[in-house]
């Protein structure tokens, strides 16, 4: 006699995961059901944050990127980048990938260059090579 394997039903697969939530959608209060030490992709923002100046550009963050650029780094540079990514996750609770970390660093260096010009970290670093 052949035995049939018992598989979960659709109700079991798509059951609500938030406590007290019958619809299966996430709770409107992000603090409800959130375990301690949760890593988040972006830091919590204060409710009333001043709007950024329109002239300043920001790193693109988590969006679909249409352009690609290949950059070669040494093994020490890659190791330092990975250590920084892990420290951001462990100490600051920010789960970012290497690409996002690099885009943010590029944004900061370019903003410094546009603000300070010849006295920027970029110019000083390139002149010291």
Secondary structure, DSSP 8 states (H G I E B T S, - for coil): ---------HHHHT---STT-SS----SSTTTT--TT--BSS----SS-----TTS-----SS-----------HHHHHHHHHHHHHHHHHH-B---HHHHHHHHHHHHHHHHHHHGGGSHHHHHHHT-
